[in-house]
Amino acid sequence: MKSTPVESKSHGPVEHGRFGMSEPTVEKLKLYKKKVTQTWRVYRKNWMGMLGLGILTFFLAMAVFAPQIVWMLSVIGGWDHAYDPFEQVSTTRLVTPPSPEHWLGTDIRGYDILTRVIYGSRVSLEIGLVATIVSMGLGTAVGLLSGFWAGWRDEVMMRITDVFLVLPWLVLMIVFAAVLPGGASVGKVVFVIGITGWSSTARIVRAQVFSLKERAFIERARAIGAGDYYIVRKHIFPNVFPLVFANSILTVALSILSESTLSYIGLGPMANQVVTWGNMLQDADDGKAILNGLYLWILVPGMCIVFLVLAFTFIGYAMDEIYNPKLRKR
C-alpha cells in the first residue's frame, strides 16, 4: 500500500503507512523489534537463562491451568471427583499417608495435599510478582528523585533508605507483619514485602542517575528548555529501566521466599482461606509430618519453592549478562 502524505499543522507533511501509523512510529517499532531479537539471541545462548525460563514456564502453566490439571489427574488416578483445595476429602482421619486416591496424602484439615500444591502456585506467584512491583516502583521513584535533585532532599531520602538497609530484612518484615492491622491477608503480606525490599533498588538507581545527569545529552535537553520532569521521564528513566528490570527478576525470587517465611511462622495468609506453599509447610510442621513419616508433605511444596526461586535467579543472571556486556564470555 502506498503511503499518502498528510499535512501536519506543526511539522509539515507526515507520511502515513500501514494501519495509519506515521513513518517515525514505524521506524521506532522496527528498532524495538530489532532490540528484542538481539536480546533473545544473546539470552538463548545462556544455558542458565533457558533452564530458568523452562522451569518458570512449567509453574506458570500450573498456575494458569490449575483446575484443568487437577481434573486431568483425577481422571488418570480414577478419583471420584476433582478436588477443590478447600474441600475436606478425608473426614474419618484428617492426616492420611499417600494412597492411590490421594497421591501425596491429606493434611491436618483433611485437604488433598497434591491439589493444594497445584493451586498454591497461583498465590505464591501472585504475591511474588505484585510485591516486586511495589518494591521496584518505590525504590525506582526514590532513586530517581534523590539522584536527580541531590542537595538536602537527597540527604533526607538517603537517610531513610539507610534505615531500611541496615536493619535485617527478616526482622523488619516480622515486625511490620505483626504490628500492621489488616489480619493475615494477601494484601498485607504484599505490602510488608514491598515496603521492606525497596532500599537496595533505590541505592542502585540513585548511583546510575548521578552518572546519567552529567552526560552531554542531558545538558542539551536543558539547553533547549526541557523541564526536570521531562528529562527524568524521557531521558533518565529509559536509561535506568534495563537495570531495574534485571534487578526486579531477582527480587521476585526474594519476595517468594519472604512470603514462604512469613507463612511458615504464622504471619502469612491463613491456610483455611488462601493456599500457599508457605502455609502448607506450616501445616506440615503442625501435623508432625516428619515424626509420622509423611516426608512428601514437606518435600513437594518445599521443592516447588526452591525450583521457582531458582528459575527467577537463573533468569536474573541471564538478564544481567545481557545488560552488562562486560560479563559476557568473549
One Martini backbone bead per residue (centre of mass of N, CA, C, O) as a GRO file, in nm:
protein
  330
    1MET     BB    1   0.095   0.037   0.024
    2LYS     BB    2   0.068   0.360  -0.030
    3SER     BB    3   0.180   0.642   0.092
    4THR     BB    4   0.025   0.936   0.241
    5PRO     BB    5   0.040   1.261   0.252
    6VAL     BB    6   0.006   1.459   0.552
    7GLU     BB    7  -0.083   1.747   0.682
    8SER     BB    8   0.090   1.937   0.926
    9LYS     BB    9   0.078   2.215   1.124
   10SER     BB   10   0.382   2.168   1.275
   11HIS     BB   11   0.552   1.939   1.066
   12GLY     BB   12   0.422   1.892   0.816
   13PRO     BB   13   0.470   1.629   0.637
   14VAL     BB   14   0.318   1.303   0.695
   15GLU     BB   15   0.377   0.973   0.688
   16HIS     BB   16   0.142   0.712   0.601
   17GLY     BB   17   0.088   0.386   0.652
   18ARG     BB   18   0.022   0.123   0.795
   19PHE     BB   19  -0.248   0.160   1.008
   20GLY     BB   20  -0.186   0.484   1.027
   21MET     BB   21   0.116   0.505   1.062
   22SER     BB   22   0.386   0.666   1.109
   23GLU     BB   23   0.708   0.658   1.018
   24PRO     BB   24   0.838   0.695   1.301
   25THR     BB   25   0.677   0.462   1.430
   26VAL     BB   26   0.779   0.237   1.248
   27GLU     BB   27   1.079   0.273   1.320
   28LYS     BB   28   1.048   0.216   1.623
   29LEU     BB   29   0.937  -0.073   1.588
   30LYS     BB   30   1.181  -0.185   1.439
   31LEU     BB   31   1.386  -0.124   1.663
   32TYR     BB   32   1.246  -0.291   1.882
   33LYS     BB   33   1.258  -0.561   1.733
   34LYS     BB   34   1.568  -0.568   1.713
   35LYS     BB   35   1.623  -0.570   2.021
   36VAL     BB   36   1.467  -0.827   2.088
   37THR     BB   37   1.630  -1.014   1.902
   38GLN     BB   38   1.907  -0.962   2.034
   39THR     BB   39   1.830  -1.049   2.320
   40TRP     BB   40   1.746  -1.342   2.248
   41ARG     BB   41   2.018  -1.429   2.125
   42VAL     BB   42   2.171  -1.400   2.396
   43TYR     BB   43   1.989  -1.560   2.591
   44ARG     BB   44   1.991  -1.853   2.447
   45LYS     BB   45   2.309  -1.893   2.523
   46ASN     BB   46   2.200  -1.924   2.815
   47TRP     BB   47   2.150  -2.197   3.012
   48MET     BB   48   2.026  -2.074   3.266
   49GLY     BB   49   1.802  -1.910   3.129
   50MET     BB   50   1.658  -2.152   2.987
   51LEU     BB   51   1.605  -2.316   3.242
   52GLY     BB   52   1.443  -2.097   3.392
   53LEU     BB   53   1.223  -2.066   3.173
   54GLY     BB   54   1.119  -2.357   3.188
   55ILE     BB   55   1.036  -2.359   3.487
   56LEU     BB   56   0.848  -2.112   3.476
   57THR     BB   57   0.651  -2.227   3.266
   58PHE     BB   58   0.552  -2.459   3.440
   59PHE     BB   59   0.432  -2.281   3.676
   60LEU     BB   60   0.245  -2.108   3.502
   61ALA     BB   61   0.075  -2.344   3.398
   62MET     BB   62  -0.016  -2.438   3.676
   63ALA     BB   63  -0.164  -2.172   3.754
   64VAL     BB   64  -0.359  -2.139   3.509
   65PHE     BB   65  -0.432  -2.479   3.496
   66ALA     BB   66  -0.528  -2.604   3.768
   67PRO     BB   67  -0.815  -2.727   3.724
   68GLN     BB   68  -0.733  -2.905   3.476
   69ILE     BB   69  -0.512  -3.071   3.619
   70VAL     BB   70  -0.686  -3.192   3.842
   71TRP     BB   71  -0.886  -3.330   3.652
   72MET     BB   72  -0.679  -3.506   3.499
   73LEU     BB   73  -0.576  -3.658   3.754
   74SER     BB   74  -0.854  -3.780   3.826
   75VAL     BB   75  -0.870  -3.956   3.572
   76ILE     BB   76  -0.606  -4.111   3.604
   77GLY     BB   77  -0.667  -4.200   3.920
   78GLY     BB   78  -0.982  -4.250   3.970
   79TRP     BB   79  -1.145  -4.040   4.091
   80ASP     BB   80  -1.451  -3.926   4.189
   81HIS     BB   81  -1.321  -3.629   4.197
   82ALA     BB   82  -1.241  -3.304   4.176
   83TYR     BB   83  -1.048  -3.120   4.368
   84ASP     BB   84  -1.056  -2.890   4.621
   85PRO     BB   85  -0.850  -2.700   4.826
   86PHE     BB   86  -1.127  -2.671   5.038
   87GLU     BB   87  -1.178  -2.983   5.050
   88GLN     BB   88  -1.298  -3.235   5.261
   89VAL     BB   89  -1.179  -3.566   5.187
   90SER     BB   90  -1.106  -3.625   5.502
   91THR     BB   91  -1.287  -3.733   5.806
   92THR     BB   92  -1.185  -3.977   5.975
   93ARG     BB   93  -0.878  -3.896   5.870
   94LEU     BB   94  -0.695  -3.633   5.817
   95VAL     BB   95  -0.417  -3.774   5.832
   96THR     BB   96  -0.282  -3.913   5.535
   97PRO     BB   97  -0.134  -4.118   5.342
   98PRO     BB   98  -0.041  -4.224   5.062
   99SER     BB   99  -0.255  -4.288   4.774
  100PRO     BB  100  -0.441  -4.352   4.497
  101GLU     BB  101  -0.633  -4.098   4.577
  102HIS     BB  102  -0.375  -3.975   4.754
  103TRP     BB  103  -0.064  -3.914   4.652
  104LEU     BB  104   0.016  -3.713   4.923
  105GLY     BB  105  -0.227  -3.695   5.081
  106THR     BB  106  -0.338  -3.552   5.390
  107ASP     BB  107  -0.409  -3.308   5.608
  108ILE     BB  108  -0.519  -3.157   5.907
  109ARG     BB  109  -0.799  -3.078   5.726
  110GLY     BB  110  -0.842  -3.293   5.478
  111TYR     BB  111  -0.664  -3.206   5.250
  112ASP     BB  112  -0.536  -3.221   4.943
  113ILE     BB  113  -0.206  -3.185   4.870
  114LEU     BB  114  -0.179  -3.179   4.560
  115THR     BB  115  -0.393  -2.963   4.509
  116ARG     BB  116  -0.246  -2.742   4.683
  117VAL     BB  117   0.012  -2.730   4.519
  118ILE     BB  118  -0.114  -2.635   4.254
  119TYR     BB  119  -0.268  -2.380   4.372
  120GLY     BB  120  -0.017  -2.244   4.518
  121SER     BB  121   0.114  -2.111   4.264
  122ARG     BB  122  -0.066  -1.865   4.241
  123VAL     BB  123  -0.004  -1.703   4.507
  124SER     BB  124   0.303  -1.706   4.496
  125LEU     BB  125   0.323  -1.548   4.228
  126GLU     BB  126   0.150  -1.306   4.301
  127ILE     BB  127   0.316  -1.206   4.540
  128GLY     BB  128   0.590  -1.182   4.396
  129LEU     BB  129   0.502  -0.977   4.172
  130VAL     BB  130   0.357  -0.751   4.335
  131ALA     BB  131   0.584  -0.695   4.540
  132THR     BB  132   0.788  -0.612   4.323
  133ILE     BB  133   0.635  -0.368   4.213
  134VAL     BB  134   0.639  -0.212   4.478
  135SER     BB  135   0.945  -0.213   4.526
  136MET     BB  136   1.039  -0.095   4.249
  137GLY     BB  137   0.871   0.162   4.248
  138LEU     BB  138   0.983   0.288   4.509
  139GLY     BB  139   1.290   0.266   4.448
  140THR     BB  140   1.287   0.423   4.178
  141ALA     BB  141   1.167   0.690   4.277
  142VAL     BB  142   1.381   0.753   4.492
  143GLY     BB  143   1.632   0.736   4.307
  144LEU     BB  144   1.555   0.951   4.100
  145LEU     BB  145   1.503   1.195   4.289
  146SER     BB  146   1.764   1.189   4.453
  147GLY     BB  147   1.970   1.203   4.211
  148PHE     BB  148   1.851   1.462   4.070
  149TRP     BB  149   1.835   1.671   4.309
  150ALA     BB  150   1.978   1.649   4.557
  151GLY     BB  151   2.086   1.762   4.838
  152TRP     BB  152   1.861   1.765   5.098
  153ARG     BB  153   1.671   1.555   4.971
  154ASP     BB  154   1.881   1.334   4.944
  155GLU     BB  155   1.952   1.310   5.245
  156VAL     BB  156   1.676   1.228   5.350
  157MET     BB  157   1.625   0.974   5.169
  158MET     BB  158   1.896   0.825   5.247
  159ARG     BB  159   1.842   0.793   5.550
  160ILE     BB  160   1.593   0.621   5.516
  161THR     BB  161   1.731   0.402   5.350
  162ASP     BB  162   1.942   0.318   5.568
  163VAL     BB  163   1.744   0.200   5.767
  164PHE     BB  164   1.654  -0.036   5.574
  165LEU     BB  165   1.946  -0.152   5.529
  166VAL     BB  166   2.050  -0.216   5.832
  167LEU     BB  167   1.806  -0.376   5.869
  168PRO     BB  168   1.685  -0.672   5.895
  169TRP     BB  169   1.452  -0.799   5.683
  170LEU     BB  170   1.319  -1.016   5.860
  171VAL     BB  171   1.264  -0.844   6.109
  172LEU     BB  172   1.104  -0.624   5.961
  173MET     BB  173   0.877  -0.806   5.859
  174ILE     BB  174   0.777  -0.912   6.130
  175VAL     BB  175   0.703  -0.640   6.252
  176PHE     BB  176   0.502  -0.545   6.036
  177ALA     BB  177   0.315  -0.801   6.044
  178ALA     BB  178   0.247  -0.766   6.359
  179VAL     BB  179   0.149  -0.451   6.363
  180LEU     BB  180  -0.022  -0.443   6.132
  181PRO     BB  181  -0.314  -0.419   6.005
  182GLY     BB  182  -0.550  -0.676   5.845
  183GLY     BB  183  -0.441  -0.934   5.893
  184ALA     BB  184  -0.407  -1.249   5.712
  185SER     BB  185  -0.331  -1.116   5.418
  186VAL     BB  186  -0.223  -1.069   5.102
  187GLY     BB  187  -0.197  -0.758   5.103
  188LYS     BB  188  -0.017  -0.740   5.355
  189VAL     BB  189   0.218  -0.910   5.250
  190VAL     BB  190   0.283  -0.734   5.006
  191PHE     BB  191   0.343  -0.475   5.165
  192VAL     BB  192   0.569  -0.581   5.346
  193ILE     BB  193   0.764  -0.669   5.121
  194GLY     BB  194   0.773  -0.397   4.963
  195ILE     BB  195   0.859  -0.200   5.214
  196THR     BB  196   1.141  -0.386   5.270
  197GLY     BB  197   1.269  -0.401   4.939
  198TRP     BB  198   1.368  -0.096   4.817
  199SER     BB  199   1.656   0.018   4.901
  200SER     BB  200   1.857  -0.110   4.696
  201THR     BB  201   1.727   0.014   4.443
  202ALA     BB  202   1.769   0.309   4.518
  203ARG     BB  203   2.079   0.302   4.518
  204ILE     BB  204   2.122   0.206   4.226
  205VAL     BB  205   1.966   0.433   4.081
  206ARG     BB  206   2.116   0.676   4.198
  207ALA     BB  207   2.395   0.610   4.078
  208GLN     BB  208   2.299   0.624   3.780
  209VAL     BB  209   2.192   0.917   3.782
  210PHE     BB  210   2.458   1.060   3.847
  211SER     BB  211   2.579   0.974   3.569
  212LEU     BB  212   2.359   1.079   3.365
  213LYS     BB  213   2.324   1.397   3.443
  214GLU     BB  214   2.631   1.454   3.310
  215ARG     BB  215   2.553   1.428   3.036
  216ALA     BB  216   2.517   1.573   2.727
  217PHE     BB  217   2.208   1.516   2.669
  218ILE     BB  218   2.111   1.670   2.921
  219GLU     BB  219   2.229   1.950   2.851
  220ARG     BB  220   2.070   1.979   2.586
  221ALA     BB  221   1.786   1.965   2.713
  222ARG     BB  222   1.823   2.220   2.885
  223ALA     BB  223   1.893   2.423   2.653
  224ILE     BB  224   1.588   2.378   2.518
  225GLY     BB  225   1.387   2.374   2.794
  226ALA     BB  226   1.378   2.132   2.969
  227GLY     BB  227   1.239   1.978   3.221
  228ASP     BB  228   1.264   1.770   3.482
  229TYR     BB  229   1.034   1.572   3.418
  230TYR     BB  230   1.116   1.523   3.123
  231ILE     BB  231   1.401   1.415   3.173
  232VAL     BB  232   1.325   1.177   3.353
  233ARG     BB  233   1.113   1.043   3.156
  234LYS     BB  234   1.289   1.054   2.868
  235HIS     BB  235   1.606   0.994   2.971
  236ILE     BB  236   1.658   0.846   3.247
  237PHE     BB  237   1.458   0.608   3.282
  238PRO     BB  238   1.528   0.446   3.017
  239ASN     BB  239   1.834   0.397   3.127
  240VAL     BB  240   1.741   0.240   3.407
  241PHE     BB  241   1.544   0.008   3.334
  242PRO     BB  242   1.728  -0.240   3.279
  243LEU     BB  243   1.832  -0.251   3.572
  244VAL     BB  244   1.555  -0.285   3.707
  245PHE     BB  245   1.465  -0.541   3.558
  246ALA     BB  246   1.696  -0.728   3.649
  247ASN     BB  247   1.640  -0.684   3.958
  248SER     BB  248   1.338  -0.779   3.969
  249ILE     BB  249   1.380  -1.082   3.921
  250LEU     BB  250   1.532  -1.130   4.190
  251THR     BB  251   1.300  -1.013   4.371
  252VAL     BB  252   1.093  -1.235   4.328
  253ALA     BB  253   1.246  -1.454   4.478
  254LEU     BB  254   1.251  -1.303   4.751
  255SER     BB  255   0.939  -1.277   4.781
  256ILE     BB  256   0.875  -1.580   4.792
  257LEU     BB  257   1.049  -1.636   5.042
  258SER     BB  258   0.907  -1.436   5.229
  259GLU     BB  259   0.627  -1.564   5.225
  260SER     BB  260   0.715  -1.840   5.333
  261THR     BB  261   0.822  -1.736   5.602
  262LEU     BB  262   0.565  -1.599   5.711
  263SER     BB  263   0.383  -1.852   5.689
  264TYR     BB  264   0.548  -2.047   5.870
  265ILE     BB  265   0.522  -1.835   6.132
  266GLY     BB  266   0.208  -1.714   6.104
  267LEU     BB  267   0.210  -1.423   5.902
  268GLY     BB  268   0.029  -1.525   5.689
  269PRO     BB  269  -0.188  -1.669   5.520
  270MET     BB  270  -0.451  -1.856   5.573
  271ALA     BB  271  -0.508  -2.194   5.505
  272ASN     BB  272  -0.843  -2.162   5.508
  273GLN     BB  273  -0.822  -1.922   5.266
  274VAL     BB  274  -0.516  -1.961   5.161
  275VAL     BB  275  -0.298  -2.111   4.925
  276THR     BB  276   0.037  -2.195   5.015
  277TRP     BB  277   0.348  -2.317   5.052
  278GLY     BB  278   0.401  -2.199   5.331
  279ASN     BB  279   0.134  -2.303   5.484
  280MET     BB  280   0.199  -2.600   5.425
  281LEU     BB  281   0.451  -2.614   5.607
  282GLN     BB  282   0.302  -2.542   5.865
  283ASP     BB  283   0.112  -2.786   5.863
  284ALA     BB  284   0.339  -2.999   5.868
  285ASP     BB  285   0.445  -2.911   6.145
  286ASP     BB  286   0.176  -2.946   6.303
  287GLY     BB  287   0.148  -3.262   6.187
  288LYS     BB  288   0.414  -3.417   6.211
  289ALA     BB  289   0.546  -3.535   5.941
  290ILE     BB  290   0.817  -3.662   6.026
  291LEU     BB  291   0.714  -3.849   6.259
  292ASN     BB  292   0.500  -3.989   6.038
  293GLY     BB  293   0.656  -4.012   5.746
  294LEU     BB  294   0.556  -3.739   5.571
  295TYR     BB  295   0.769  -3.619   5.346
  296LEU     BB  296   0.600  -3.508   5.101
  297TRP     BB  297   0.464  -3.271   5.255
  298ILE     BB  298   0.747  -3.116   5.248
  299LEU     BB  299   0.901  -3.166   4.979
  300VAL     BB  300   0.715  -3.053   4.754
  301PRO     BB  301   0.671  -2.752   4.841
  302GLY     BB  302   0.973  -2.699   4.885
  303MET     BB  303   1.067  -2.758   4.589
  304CYS     BB  304   0.892  -2.544   4.457
  305ILE     BB  305   1.033  -2.305   4.584
  306VAL     BB  306   1.319  -2.366   4.486
  307PHE     BB  307   1.264  -2.374   4.174
  308LEU     BB  308   1.135  -2.095   4.144
  309VAL     BB  309   1.374  -1.934   4.254
  310LEU     BB  310   1.581  -2.051   4.054
  311ALA     BB  311   1.452  -1.942   3.797
  312PHE     BB  312   1.480  -1.637   3.863
  313THR     BB  313   1.785  -1.643   3.907
  314PHE     BB  314   1.869  -1.735   3.624
  315ILE     BB  315   1.729  -1.505   3.471
  316GLY     BB  316   1.882  -1.275   3.612
  317TYR     BB  317   2.165  -1.355   3.515
  318ALA     BB  318   2.102  -1.335   3.212
  319MET     BB  319   2.015  -1.033   3.212
  320ASP     BB  320   2.281  -0.925   3.325
  321GLU     BB  321   2.447  -1.014   3.076
  322ILE     BB  322   2.299  -0.836   2.871
  323TYR     BB  323   2.330  -0.544   3.031
  324ASN     BB  324   2.639  -0.664   3.084
  325PRO     BB  325   2.893  -0.709   2.866
  326LYS     BB  326   3.134  -0.781   3.067
  327LEU     BB  327   3.003  -1.079   3.133
  328ARG     BB  328   3.072  -1.180   2.873
  329LYS     BB  329   3.189  -1.407   2.664
  330ARG     BB  330   3.471  -1.394   2.437
   0.00000   0.00000   0.00000
